[in-house]
Amino acid sequence: MTAAKPIAPPKRLMFGPGPSMVDPRAYQAMAQPIVGIRDPYFLEIMGEIQAGLREVFGTANEKTFMIPGAGSAAMEAAVANFVLPDSKFALFASGHFADRMSITAKRQRANVVRLEKPWGEVFTAEEAANFIGREKPDAVGFVQAETSTGAYQSGRAITAAAKQSGALVIADCVTSLGAMPVELDSVGIDVAYSCSQKGLSCPAGLSPLSVSPRAWEWLERRTEDPHTWYLDLRLMDKYFAAPHAYHHTPSPPLYYAMHEALAAIEEEGLRNRWDRHFRGGKRLVAGLTRLGFEPFVKDPEDRIWHLTTAIPPAQVNEAVFREKLLTRYNIEVGGGLGQVAGKVLRIGTMGSLASEENIDFLLESMAACM
Ligand SMILES: Cc1ncc(COP(=O)(O)O)c(C=O)c1O
């Protein structure tokens, strides 16, 4: 059966919330030979990836890992290791992925307390200080770039209050990494996780995670093992650190892809890449407004640069519109999730698609499908 049908996927322009376009260098790298998990060549590549990830994360954290799995595996690793059963986990909740973090923490039997805000809004320093001061949590969680709403929250407002009360801060950087500022050390984030298939322009399946020295010391002191074996970071660390004891079998093609994607970011310059995404977002929002769309995130300062959420004009049925873009122009854009399903479009302008030419092509194609 499979021999009769060679793989011939269509070439889409991935203007959705992720997966994004894969960097051509990453594609090529994935066809290179497989080596063993302790092959000196593989270990060299692993070390270079960790160094590249520290750059994009904006951290000196020695404990910077590649979790074998999608972003949700890295979320689960962060929560299962750093949120103890019966401890208090304070969550800043304003979107679908914050809700997923809540569910993950509840499955670890944590006592989850939530500060809620309407989707599309971010939290102020005063709100964060009041919430954390009142709840006195053991750990705090927030989503830096909430892909369901298009809102960006650096985390500075939250980390200051958390540090004062001694709580560890866990940040979801799944959509921010590689595309806009994450800056773990200067923001004061203890545990951050991300994915490979958005700002890094790789396929899904290898998710970066970084832990501050303070949080790692806390983990070393943890007495009860986390309720997960595969995602137990103390066990996983034995593979990433010398002498690289076997824990799981990594996928060399995904490592090669990430290595090349990070090299491409280094060549462009991280700040230049951020600027390109910033300019792309502005151009897209201006064009969408001309077409009659309304930005879902009201304050331009709170918008993710490379993931725009927009409410279509009344005459546009978003599902039909997305179907037309796909079939006529090979363009994928995302629909809404959760409470905004059917109400917004989610448009990613990540990696190579964050160029004037590509954004103008998208806007022209959208105009023709309305
Ligand atoms: C902010 C955020 N967190 C977590 C996830 C989950 O990542 P994955 O789909 O790779 O499991 C996503 C996916 O879109 C996301 O956007």
The ligand as an SDF file (V2000), in Angstrom:
LIG
                    3D

 16 16  0  0  0  0  0  0  0  0999 V2000
    1.8280   29.1430   23.7290 C   0  0  0  0  0  0  0  0  0  0  0  0
    1.7940   27.6800   23.4220 C   0  0  0  0  0  0  0  0  0  0  0  0
    2.0780   26.8050   24.4060 N   0  0  0  0  0  0  0  0  0  0  0  0
    2.0740   25.4780   24.1860 C   0  0  0  0  0  0  0  0  0  0  0  0
    1.7920   24.9670   22.9380 C   0  0  0  0  0  0  0  0  0  0  0  0
    1.8130   23.4820   22.7200 C   0  0  0  0  0  0  0  0  0  0  0  0
    2.8180   23.1630   21.8070 O   0  0  0  0  0  0  0  0  0  0  0  0
    2.7150   21.8270   20.9020 P   0  0  0  0  0  0  0  0  0  0  0  0
    1.5580   22.0020   20.0020 O   0  0  0  0  0  0  0  0  0  0  0  0
    4.0410   21.8210   20.1860 O   0  0  0  0  0  0  0  0  0  0  0  0
    2.5620   20.6970   21.8240 O   0  0  0  0  0  0  0  0  0  0  0  0
    1.4910   25.8260   21.8850 C   0  0  0  0  0  0  0  0  0  0  0  0
    1.1510   25.3240   20.5500 C   0  0  0  0  0  0  0  0  0  0  0  0
    0.7290   26.0350   19.6820 O   0  0  0  0  0  0  0  0  0  0  0  0
    1.5110   27.2200   22.1370 C   0  0  0  0  0  0  0  0  0  0  0  0
    1.2330   28.0830   21.1550 O   0  0  0  0  0  0  0  0  0  0  0  0
  1  2  1  0
  2  3  1  0
  2 15  2  0
  3  4  2  0
  4  5  1  0
  5  6  1  0
  5 12  2  0
  6  7  1  0
  7  8  1  0
  8  9  2  0
  8 10  1  0
  8 11  1  0
 12 13  1  0
 12 15  1  0
 13 14  2  0
 15 16  1  0
M  END
$$$$
